[in-house]
């Protein structure tokens, strides 16, 4: 970002969103867009528009436009996936989140996927999931289609 004011508003908006406060975040992103036209700001703005104003089609178009401009920015996939979740389209959200992970590791996308995709219990319940025995038994049983 070129403008320090736009950067400050952008950071403040992201912080509000992380706390679940979409209305102040929307205001921050609107003001940031007046200072500078950047796909990342549009992407977050789209998420806020979907949640606060219920303008789902507009939000999806804005987010997809940001994605076309910066296809390797995983934040756009995160926001588009969250819009899909907001509209109760879980399968599309999972697809978008997974596609976003192909463009870089994003902690927030991983958290969203962890909340969406239920995991099977460990093969040996009294051992931790990360235990190598559980891990490799699970891989073997899945490959043999026994799990």
ZANU-79767 format. One record per atom (N, C-alpha, C): atom name; residue in one letter; x, y, z; chain. Coordinates in Angstrom, 2 decimals, padded with zeros to 5 digits, always signed. Each point is the difference from the previous one (the first is absolute). Example, Ala and Ser with C-alpha at 12.3 -4.5 7.8 and 13.67 -1.06 7.14 Angstrom:
<nodes>
<node N; a; <+013.19; -005.69; +007.80>; A>
<node CA; a; <-000.89; +001.19; +000.00>; A>
<node C; a; <+000.90; +001.20; +000.00>; A>
<node N; s; <-000.35; +001.05; -000.72>; A>
<node CA; s; <+000.82; +001.19; +000.06>; A>
<node C; s; <-000.77; +001.09; +000.73>; A>
</nodes>
This chain:
<nodes>
<node N; x; <+000.83; -001.18; +000.00>; A>
<node CA; x; <-000.83; +001.18; +000.00>; A>
<node C; x; <+000.87; +001.24; +000.00>; A>
<node N; x; <-000.41; +000.96; -000.79>; A>
<node CA; x; <+000.74; +001.24; -000.11>; A>
<node C; x; <-000.34; +000.97; +001.13>; A>
<node N; x; <-001.28; +000.12; +000.28>; A>
<node CA; x; <-000.46; +000.97; +000.98>; A>
<node C; x; <+000.08; -000.56; +001.42>; A>
<node N; x; <+000.69; +000.69; +000.90>; A>
<node CA; x; <+000.06; -000.48; +001.39>; A>
<node C; x; <-001.37; +000.05; +000.68>; A>
<node N; x; <-000.83; +000.94; -000.40>; A>
<node CA; x; <-001.35; +000.10; +000.57>; A>
<node C; x; <-000.85; -001.20; -000.41>; A>
<node N; x; <+000.10; -000.40; -001.27>; A>
<node CA; x; <-000.73; -001.18; -000.48>; A>
<node C; x; <+000.49; -001.25; +000.72>; A>
<node N; x; <+001.30; -000.12; +000.20>; A>
<node CA; x; <+000.58; -001.14; +000.71>; A>
<node C; x; <-000.52; -000.06; +001.44>; A>
<node N; x; <-000.06; +001.15; +000.66>; A>
<node CA; x; <-000.48; +000.06; +001.38>; A>
<node C; x; <-001.47; -000.42; +000.08>; A>
<node N; x; <-000.81; +000.51; -000.92>; A>
<node CA; x; <-001.42; -000.35; -000.02>; A>
<node C; x; <-000.20; -001.48; -000.33>; A>
<node N; x; <+000.79; -000.51; -000.92>; A>
<node CA; x; <-000.06; -001.42; -000.38>; A>
<node C; x; <+000.32; -000.88; +001.21>; A>
<node N; x; <+001.10; +000.30; +000.69>; A>
<node CA; x; <+000.39; -000.79; +001.18>; A>
<node C; x; <-001.06; +000.08; +001.09>; A>
<node N; x; <-000.55; +001.18; +000.19>; A>
<node CA; x; <-001.04; +000.18; +001.01>; A>
<node C; x; <-001.25; -000.82; -000.37>; A>
<node N; x; <-000.36; -000.01; -001.27>; A>
<node CA; x; <-001.14; -000.78; -000.47>; A>
<node C; x; <+000.19; -001.49; +000.19>; A>
<node N; x; <+001.21; -000.49; -000.31>; A>
<node CA; x; <+000.30; -001.42; +000.18>; A>
<node C; x; <-000.07; -000.36; +001.49>; A>
<node N; x; <+000.49; +000.90; +000.83>; A>
<node CA; x; <-000.06; -000.24; +001.45>; A>
<node C; x; <-001.45; -000.07; +000.49>; A>
<node N; x; <-000.84; +000.91; -000.49>; A>
<node CA; x; <-001.42; -000.04; +000.38>; A>
<node C; x; <-000.64; -001.32; -000.44>; A>
<node N; x; <+000.32; -000.43; -001.22>; A>
<node CA; x; <-000.56; -001.26; -000.50>; A>
<node C; x; <+000.44; -001.18; +000.85>; A>
<node N; x; <+001.25; -000.01; +000.42>; A>
<node CA; x; <+000.50; -001.11; +000.82>; A>
<node C; x; <-000.74; -000.07; +001.34>; A>
<node N; x; <-000.56; +001.12; +000.43>; A>
<node CA; x; <-000.77; +000.04; +001.25>; A>
<node C; x; <-001.49; -000.20; -000.24>; A>
<node N; x; <-000.38; -000.19; -001.27>; A>
<node CA; x; <-001.40; -000.23; -000.32>; A>
<node C; x; <-000.83; +001.26; -000.13>; A>
<node N; x; <+000.66; +001.15; -000.10>; A>
<node CA; x; <-000.71; +001.28; -000.12>; A>
<node C; x; <+000.00; +000.45; -001.46>; A>
<node N; x; <-001.01; -000.46; -000.75>; A>
<node CA; x; <-000.01; +000.28; -001.44>; A>
<node C; x; <-000.42; +001.42; -000.34>; A>
<node N; x; <-000.86; +000.62; +000.81>; A>
<node CA; x; <-000.43; +001.35; -000.34>; A>
<node C; x; <+001.14; +001.02; +000.07>; A>
<node N; x; <+000.80; +000.04; +001.09>; A>
<node CA; x; <+001.14; +000.93; -000.02>; A>
<node C; x; <+001.03; -000.38; -001.07>; A>
<node N; x; <+000.14; -001.30; -000.28>; A>
<node CA; x; <+000.92; -000.44; -001.05>; A>
<node C; x; <-000.46; +000.52; -001.36>; A>
<node N; x; <-001.30; -000.08; -000.25>; A>
<node CA; x; <-000.55; +000.51; -001.25>; A>
<node C; x; <+000.32; +001.48; -000.18>; A>
<node N; x; <-000.17; +000.75; +001.05>; A>
<node CA; x; <+000.31; +001.43; -000.04>; A>
<node C; x; <+001.48; +000.25; -000.32>; A>
<node N; x; <+000.86; -000.76; +000.65>; A>
<node CA; x; <+001.45; +000.14; -000.26>; A>
<node C; x; <+000.34; -000.30; -001.45>; A>
<node N; x; <-000.55; -001.08; -000.53>; A>
<node CA; x; <+000.31; -000.38; -001.38>; A>
<node C; x; <-000.58; +001.01; -001.00>; A>
<node N; x; <-001.19; +000.54; +000.29>; A>
<node CA; x; <-000.56; +001.03; -000.88>; A>
<node C; x; <+000.91; +001.22; -000.07>; A>
<node N; x; <+000.49; +000.43; +001.17>; A>
<node CA; x; <+000.89; +001.16; +000.03>; A>
<node C; x; <+001.35; -000.32; -000.66>; A>
<node N; x; <+000.49; -001.21; +000.18>; A>
<node CA; x; <+001.27; -000.40; -000.62>; A>
<node C; x; <-000.12; -000.01; -001.52>; A>
<node N; x; <-001.17; -000.43; -000.50>; A>
<node CA; x; <-000.20; -000.03; -001.46>; A>
<node C; x; <-000.04; +001.40; -000.60>; A>
<node N; x; <-000.41; +000.98; +000.80>; A>
<node CA; x; <+000.03; +001.38; -000.49>; A>
<node C; x; <+001.43; +000.51; -000.15>; A>
<node N; x; <+000.89; -000.57; +000.82>; A>
<node CA; x; <+001.41; +000.42; -000.05>; A>
<node C; x; <+000.78; -000.76; -001.07>; A>
<node N; x; <-000.36; -001.29; -000.16>; A>
<node CA; x; <+000.78; -000.83; -000.92>; A>
<node C; x; <-000.85; -001.17; -000.51>; A>
<node N; x; <+000.18; -000.35; -001.26>; A>
<node CA; x; <-000.76; -001.08; -000.64>; A>
<node C; x; <+000.88; -001.24; -000.11>; A>
<node N; x; <-000.14; -000.90; +000.97>; A>
<node CA; x; <+000.84; -001.20; +000.07>; A>
<node C; x; <-000.89; -001.23; +000.15>; A>
<node N; x; <+000.28; -001.10; -000.73>; A>
<node CA; x; <-000.83; -001.20; +000.07>; A>
<node C; x; <-000.18; -000.56; +001.42>; A>
<node N; x; <+001.01; +000.08; +000.84>; A>
<node CA; x; <-000.12; -000.52; +001.37>; A>
<node C; x; <-001.07; +000.75; +000.78>; A>
<node N; x; <-000.05; +001.30; -000.19>; A>
<node CA; x; <-001.02; +000.78; +000.70>; A>
<node C; x; <-001.38; -000.36; -000.54>; A>
<node N; x; <-000.11; -000.15; -001.32>; A>
<node CA; x; <-001.29; -000.37; -000.60>; A>
<node C; x; <-000.47; -001.35; +000.50>; A>
<node N; x; <+000.93; -000.92; +000.18>; A>
<node CA; x; <-000.35; -001.34; +000.45>; A>
<node C; x; <-000.61; +000.03; +001.40>; A>
<node N; x; <+000.64; +000.71; +000.90>; A>
<node CA; x; <-000.54; +000.11; +001.36>; A>
<node C; x; <-001.29; +000.81; +000.01>; A>
<node N; x; <-000.04; +001.03; -000.82>; A>
<node CA; x; <-001.21; +000.81; -000.12>; A>
<node C; x; <-001.17; -000.89; -000.44>; A>
<node N; x; <+000.24; -000.89; -000.95>; A>
<node CA; x; <-001.03; -000.90; -000.51>; A>
<node C; x; <-000.55; -000.88; +001.13>; A>
<node N; x; <+000.89; -000.52; +000.83>; A>
<node CA; x; <-000.44; -000.83; +001.13>; A>
<node C; x; <-000.90; +000.80; +000.93>; A>
<node N; x; <+000.39; +001.21; +000.29>; A>
<node CA; x; <-000.80; +000.86; +000.90>; A>
<node C; x; <-001.35; +000.35; -000.63>; A>
<node N; x; <-000.02; +000.26; -001.29>; A>
<node CA; x; <-001.25; +000.33; -000.69>; A>
<node C; x; <-000.96; -001.20; +000.07>; A>
<node N; x; <+000.52; -001.20; -000.15>; A>
<node CA; x; <-000.85; -001.18; +000.07>; A>
<node C; x; <-000.60; -000.16; +001.40>; A>
<node N; x; <+000.82; +000.19; +001.00>; A>
<node CA; x; <-000.48; -000.22; +001.38>; A>
<node C; x; <-000.88; +001.13; +000.51>; A>
<node N; x; <+000.37; +001.22; -000.27>; A>
<node CA; x; <-000.73; +001.14; +000.56>; A>
<node C; x; <-001.20; +000.43; -000.83>; A>
<node N; x; <+000.14; -000.02; -001.31>; A>
<node CA; x; <-001.06; +000.51; -000.85>; A>
<node C; x; <-000.78; -001.11; -000.70>; A>
<node N; x; <+000.51; -001.22; +000.06>; A>
<node CA; x; <-000.69; -001.12; -000.63>; A>
<node C; x; <+000.05; +000.01; -001.51>; A>
<node N; x; <+000.91; +000.76; -000.58>; A>
<node CA; x; <+000.14; +000.09; -001.45>; A>
<node C; x; <+000.96; -001.09; -000.48>; A>
<node N; x; <-000.50; -001.20; -000.05>; A>
<node CA; x; <+000.82; -001.17; -000.27>; A>
<node C; x; <+000.55; +000.01; -001.43>; A>
<node N; x; <-000.85; +000.25; -000.99>; A>
<node CA; x; <+000.46; -000.01; -001.40>; A>
<node C; x; <+001.09; +001.05; -000.22>; A>
<node N; x; <-000.22; +001.19; +000.53>; A>
<node CA; x; <+000.98; +001.07; -000.13>; A>
<node C; x; <+001.31; -000.40; +000.67>; A>
<node N; x; <-000.10; -000.59; +001.19>; A>
<node CA; x; <+001.19; -000.41; +000.74>; A>
<node C; x; <+000.78; -001.06; -000.77>; A>
<node N; x; <-000.70; -000.96; -000.57>; A>
<node CA; x; <+000.68; -001.05; -000.75>; A>
<node C; x; <+000.70; +000.57; -001.23>; A>
<node N; x; <-000.68; +000.91; -000.69>; A>
<node CA; x; <+000.61; +000.62; -001.18>; A>
<node C; x; <+001.25; +000.79; +000.38>; A>
<node N; x; <-000.07; +000.77; +001.08>; A>
<node CA; x; <+001.16; +000.77; +000.44>; A>
<node C; x; <+001.17; -000.91; +000.37>; A>
<node N; x; <-000.32; -001.07; +000.72>; A>
<node CA; x; <+001.05; -000.91; +000.44>; A>
<node C; x; <+000.61; -000.75; -001.18>; A>
<node N; x; <-000.84; -000.43; -000.92>; A>
<node CA; x; <+000.52; -000.71; -001.19>; A>
<node C; x; <+000.83; +000.93; -000.88>; A>
<node N; x; <-000.39; +001.27; -000.06>; A>
<node CA; x; <+000.77; +000.99; -000.75>; A>
<node C; x; <+001.39; +000.17; +000.64>; A>
<node N; x; <+000.03; +000.09; +001.33>; A>
<node CA; x; <+001.29; +000.11; +000.71>; A>
<node C; x; <+000.84; -001.24; -000.26>; A>
<node N; x; <-000.66; -001.15; -000.05>; A>
<node CA; x; <+000.69; -001.27; -000.24>; A>
<node C; x; <+000.60; -000.04; -001.40>; A>
<node N; x; <-000.71; +000.56; -000.97>; A>
<node CA; x; <+000.52; +000.04; -001.37>; A>
<node C; x; <+001.23; +000.91; -000.09>; A>
<node N; x; <-000.01; +001.08; +000.76>; A>
<node CA; x; <+001.12; +000.94; -000.04>; A>
<node C; x; <+001.23; -000.55; +000.72>; A>
<node N; x; <-000.22; -000.73; +001.08>; A>
<node CA; x; <+001.09; -000.59; +000.78>; A>
<node C; x; <-000.31; -001.47; +000.28>; A>
<node N; x; <+000.16; -000.88; -000.99>; A>
<node CA; x; <-000.39; -001.40; +000.18>; A>
<node C; x; <+000.87; -000.78; +000.99>; A>
<node N; x; <+001.16; +000.53; +000.36>; A>
<node CA; x; <+000.87; -000.73; +000.92>; A>
<node C; x; <-000.10; +000.50; +001.43>; A>
<node N; x; <-000.93; +000.89; +000.27>; A>
<node CA; x; <-000.19; +000.52; +001.35>; A>
<node C; x; <-001.05; -000.84; +000.72>; A>
<node N; x; <+000.42; -000.77; +000.99>; A>
<node CA; x; <-000.91; -000.92; +000.68>; A>
<node C; x; <-001.08; +000.71; +000.82>; A>
<node N; x; <+000.20; +001.27; +000.30>; A>
<node CA; x; <-001.00; +000.77; +000.76>; A>
<node C; x; <-001.31; +000.08; -000.78>; A>
<node N; x; <+000.07; +000.12; -001.31>; A>
<node CA; x; <-001.20; +000.09; -000.82>; A>
<node C; x; <-000.80; -001.31; +000.07>; A>
<node N; x; <+000.72; -001.12; +000.02>; A>
<node CA; x; <-000.67; -001.30; +000.13>; A>
<node C; x; <-000.65; -000.12; +001.38>; A>
<node N; x; <+000.69; +000.49; +001.01>; A>
<node CA; x; <-000.53; -000.02; +001.36>; A>
<node C; x; <-001.32; +000.79; +000.06>; A>
<node N; x; <+000.00; +001.19; -000.53>; A>
<node CA; x; <-001.19; +000.84; +000.07>; A>
<node C; x; <-001.15; -000.55; -000.86>; A>
<node N; x; <+000.33; -000.51; -001.17>; A>
<node CA; x; <-001.04; -000.59; -000.85>; A>
<node C; x; <-000.59; -001.24; +000.68>; A>
<node N; x; <+000.86; -000.81; +000.60>; A>
<node CA; x; <-000.48; -001.17; +000.73>; A>
<node C; x; <-000.90; +000.39; +001.16>; A>
<node N; x; <+000.35; +001.07; +000.70>; A>
<node CA; x; <-000.84; +000.46; +001.11>; A>
<node C; x; <-001.35; +000.51; -000.49>; A>
<node N; x; <+000.00; +000.61; -001.18>; A>
<node CA; x; <-001.28; +000.44; -000.57>; A>
<node C; x; <-000.86; -001.23; -000.33>; A>
<node N; x; <+000.62; -001.03; -000.56>; A>
<node CA; x; <-000.75; -001.24; -000.27>; A>
<node C; x; <-000.53; -000.60; +001.30>; A>
<node N; x; <+000.79; +000.02; +001.05>; A>
<node CA; x; <-000.48; -000.51; +001.29>; A>
<node C; x; <-001.18; +000.81; +000.51>; A>
<node N; x; <+000.07; +001.30; -000.18>; A>
<node CA; x; <-001.07; +000.88; +000.44>; A>
<node C; x; <-001.30; -000.35; -000.73>; A>
<node N; x; <+000.10; -000.44; -001.25>; A>
<node CA; x; <-001.18; -000.37; -000.78>; A>
<node C; x; <-000.33; -001.49; +000.14>; A>
<node N; x; <+000.68; -000.66; +000.93>; A>
<node CA; x; <-000.24; -001.43; +000.31>; A>
<node C; x; <+000.36; -000.93; -001.16>; A>
<node N; x; <+001.00; +000.38; -000.77>; A>
<node CA; x; <+000.48; -000.86; -001.09>; A>
<node C; x; <+001.34; -000.61; +000.44>; A>
<node N; x; <-000.11; -000.99; +000.85>; A>
<node CA; x; <+001.18; -000.59; +000.65>; A>
<node C; x; <+000.93; -000.68; -001.01>; A>
<node N; x; <-000.55; -000.74; -000.95>; A>
<node CA; x; <+000.84; -000.72; -000.96>; A>
<node C; x; <+000.83; +000.96; -000.85>; A>
<node N; x; <-000.63; +001.09; -000.46>; A>
<node CA; x; <+000.72; +001.00; -000.79>; A>
<node C; x; <+001.08; +000.68; +000.83>; A>
<node N; x; <-000.33; +000.27; +001.27>; A>
<node CA; x; <+000.97; +000.64; +000.89>; A>
<node C; x; <+001.22; -000.88; +000.19>; A>
<node N; x; <-000.21; -001.28; +000.22>; A>
<node CA; x; <+001.12; -000.93; +000.19>; A>
<node C; x; <+000.86; -000.04; -001.25>; A>
<node N; x; <-000.65; -000.04; -001.17>; A>
<node CA; x; <+000.75; -000.02; -001.27>; A>
<node C; x; <+000.85; +001.26; -000.14>; A>
<node N; x; <-000.57; +001.15; +000.29>; A>
<node CA; x; <+000.73; +001.27; -000.12>; A>
<node C; x; <+001.14; +000.05; +001.01>; A>
<node N; x; <-000.26; -000.42; +001.24>; A>
<node CA; x; <+001.06; +000.00; +001.02>; A>
<node C; x; <+001.17; -000.88; -000.43>; A>
<node N; x; <-000.31; -001.18; -000.51>; A>
<node CA; x; <+001.07; -000.92; -000.43>; A>
<node C; x; <+000.77; +000.57; -001.18>; A>
<node N; x; <-000.70; +000.66; -000.90>; A>
<node CA; x; <+000.69; +000.64; -001.13>; A>
<node C; x; <+000.91; +001.12; +000.49>; A>
<node N; x; <-000.44; +000.73; +001.01>; A>
<node CA; x; <+000.81; +001.06; +000.59>; A>
<node C; x; <+001.28; -000.53; +000.61>; A>
<node N; x; <-000.07; -001.19; +000.59>; A>
<node CA; x; <+001.20; -000.59; +000.60>; A>
<node C; x; <+001.03; -000.41; -001.04>; A>
<node N; x; <-000.43; -000.18; -001.26>; A>
<node CA; x; <+000.98; -000.32; -001.04>; A>
<node C; x; <+000.85; +001.21; -000.37>; A>
<node N; x; <-000.46; +001.19; +000.42>; A>
<node CA; x; <+000.74; +001.24; -000.32>; A>
<node C; x; <+000.79; +000.52; +001.19>; A>
<node N; x; <+000.06; -000.77; +001.06>; A>
<node CA; x; <+000.77; +000.42; +001.16>; A>
<node C; x; <-000.68; -000.40; +001.29>; A>
<node N; x; <+000.79; -000.22; +001.01>; A>
<node CA; x; <-000.55; -000.38; +001.29>; A>
<node C; x; <-000.64; +001.21; +000.66>; A>
<node N; x; <-001.24; -000.17; +000.39>; A>
<node CA; x; <-000.73; +001.07; +000.66>; A>
<node C; x; <-000.62; -000.59; +001.26>; A>
<node N; x; <+000.44; +000.48; +001.14>; A>
<node CA; x; <-000.44; -000.54; +001.29>; A>
<node C; x; <-001.52; +000.09; +000.15>; A>
<node N; x; <-000.58; +001.08; -000.46>; A>
<node CA; x; <-001.45; +000.18; +000.14>; A>
<node C; x; <-000.78; -000.99; -000.86>; A>
<node N; x; <+000.50; -000.31; -001.19>; A>
<node CA; x; <-000.67; -000.99; -000.85>; A>
<node C; x; <+000.06; -001.37; +000.67>; A>
<node N; x; <+001.15; -000.33; +000.56>; A>
<node CA; x; <+000.15; -001.29; +000.68>; A>
<node C; x; <-000.97; -000.09; +001.18>; A>
<node N; x; <-000.14; +001.08; +000.75>; A>
<node CA; x; <-000.95; +000.01; +001.12>; A>
<node C; x; <-001.43; -000.18; -000.48>; A>
<node N; x; <-000.35; +000.67; -001.09>; A>
<node CA; x; <-001.36; -000.14; -000.56>; A>
<node C; x; <-000.25; -001.44; -000.43>; A>
<node N; x; <+000.97; -000.61; -000.66>; A>
<node CA; x; <-000.16; -001.39; -000.44>; A>
<node C; x; <-000.09; -000.95; +001.19>; A>
<node N; x; <+000.81; +000.24; +001.02>; A>
<node CA; x; <-000.07; -000.84; +001.20>; A>
<node C; x; <-001.38; +000.06; +000.65>; A>
<node N; x; <-000.63; +001.15; -000.07>; A>
<node CA; x; <-001.34; +000.15; +000.57>; A>
<node C; x; <-001.07; -000.64; -000.87>; A>
<node N; x; <+000.27; -000.15; -001.29>; A>
<node CA; x; <-001.00; -000.52; -000.93>; A>
<node C; x; <+000.07; -001.50; -000.23>; A>
<node N; x; <+001.19; -000.52; -000.12>; A>
<node CA; x; <+000.18; -001.40; -000.38>; A>
<node C; x; <+000.14; -000.85; +001.25>; A>
<node N; x; <-001.02; -000.80; +000.31>; A>
<node CA; x; <+000.13; -000.86; +001.19>; A>
<node C; x; <+001.03; -001.10; -000.24>; A>
<node N; x; <+000.76; -000.29; +001.01>; A>
<node CA; x; <+001.02; -001.04; -000.12>; A>
<node C; x; <-000.50; -001.28; +000.65>; A>
<node N; x; <+000.45; -001.10; -000.54>; A>
<node CA; x; <-000.34; -001.29; +000.60>; A>
<node C; x; <+000.80; -000.17; +001.28>; A>
<node N; x; <-000.53; -000.79; +000.93>; A>
<node CA; x; <+000.77; -000.22; +001.24>; A>
<node C; x; <+001.28; -000.77; -000.31>; A>
<node N; x; <+001.01; +000.11; +000.85>; A>
<node CA; x; <+001.24; -000.75; -000.23>; A>
<node C; x; <-000.28; -001.51; -000.05>; A>
<node N; x; <+000.83; -000.72; -000.75>; A>
<node CA; x; <-000.17; -001.45; -000.13>; A>
<node C; x; <+000.11; -000.66; +001.37>; A>
<node N; x; <+000.99; +000.38; +000.76>; A>
<node CA; x; <+000.17; -000.51; +001.37>; A>
<node C; x; <-000.34; +001.17; +000.92>; A>
<node N; x; <-001.18; -000.03; +000.62>; A>
<node CA; x; <-000.50; +001.17; +000.72>; A>
<node C; x; <+000.84; +000.45; +001.20>; A>
<node N; x; <+000.70; -000.91; +000.66>; A>
<node CA; x; <+000.75; +000.41; +001.18>; A>
<node C; x; <+001.36; +000.62; -000.33>; A>
<node N; x; <+000.37; -000.02; -001.28>; A>
<node CA; x; <+001.21; +000.70; -000.45>; A>
<node C; x; <-000.41; +001.34; -000.62>; A>
<node N; x; <+000.89; +000.96; +000.07>; A>
<node CA; x; <-000.29; +001.31; -000.60>; A>
<node C; x; <-000.05; -000.12; -001.51>; A>
<node N; x; <-000.73; +000.92; -000.60>; A>
<node CA; x; <-000.15; +000.01; -001.45>; A>
<node C; x; <+001.35; +000.12; -000.71>; A>
<node N; x; <+000.93; +000.77; +000.57>; A>
<node CA; x; <+001.31; +000.24; -000.62>; A>
<node C; x; <+000.97; -001.16; +000.18>; A>
<node N; x; <-000.37; -000.98; +000.79>; A>
<node CA; x; <+000.87; -001.15; +000.22>; A>
<node C; x; <+000.24; -000.70; -001.34>; A>
<node N; x; <+001.26; -000.34; -000.32>; A>
<node CA; x; <+000.30; -000.62; -001.30>; A>
<node C; x; <-000.78; -001.29; -000.26>; A>
<node N; x; <-000.27; -000.76; +001.04>; A>
<node CA; x; <-000.77; -001.24; -000.20>; A>
<node C; x; <-001.39; +000.34; -000.52>; A>
<node N; x; <-000.67; +000.94; +000.67>; A>
<node CA; x; <-001.32; +000.42; -000.46>; A>
<node C; x; <+000.06; +000.60; -001.40>; A>
<node N; x; <+000.99; +000.81; -000.21>; A>
<node CA; x; <+000.12; +000.69; -001.28>; A>
<node C; x; <+000.13; -000.99; -001.16>; A>
<node N; x; <+000.95; -000.91; +000.12>; A>
<node CA; x; <+000.26; -000.91; -001.11>; A>
<node C; x; <-001.06; -001.09; -000.12>; A>
<node N; x; <-000.58; -000.44; +001.11>; A>
<node CA; x; <-001.11; -000.94; -000.09>; A>
<node C; x; <-001.18; +000.65; -000.74>; A>
<node N; x; <-000.26; +001.27; +000.31>; A>
<node CA; x; <-001.07; +000.72; -000.69>; A>
<node C; x; <+000.26; +000.11; -001.49>; A>
<node N; x; <+001.24; +000.31; -000.37>; A>
<node CA; x; <+000.35; +000.10; -001.42>; A>
<node C; x; <-000.16; -001.34; -000.71>; A>
<node N; x; <+000.46; -001.06; +000.63>; A>
<node CA; x; <-000.09; -001.34; -000.59>; A>
<node C; x; <-001.46; -000.43; -000.14>; A>
<node N; x; <-000.79; +000.19; +001.06>; A>
<node CA; x; <-001.39; -000.41; -000.05>; A>
<node C; x; <-000.80; +000.82; -001.02>; A>
<node N; x; <+000.33; +001.26; -000.14>; A>
<node CA; x; <-000.67; +000.84; -001.00>; A>
<node C; x; <+000.36; -000.47; -001.40>; A>
<node N; x; <+001.29; -000.34; -000.21>; A>
<node CA; x; <+000.44; -000.48; -001.32>; A>
<node C; x; <-000.67; -001.32; -000.36>; A>
<node N; x; <-000.24; -000.83; +001.01>; A>
<node CA; x; <-000.67; -001.29; -000.24>; A>
<node C; x; <-001.52; +000.13; -000.01>; A>
<node N; x; <-000.46; +001.23; +000.20>; A>
<node CA; x; <-001.44; +000.31; +000.05>; A>
<node C; x; <-000.71; -000.78; +001.10>; A>
<node N; x; <+000.67; -000.15; +001.10>; A>
<node CA; x; <-000.59; -000.66; +001.17>; A>
<node C; x; <-000.42; +001.04; +001.05>; A>
<node N; x; <+000.25; +001.24; -000.30>; A>
<node CA; x; <-000.33; +001.08; +000.93>; A>
<node C; x; <-000.70; +001.12; -000.72>; A>
</nodes>
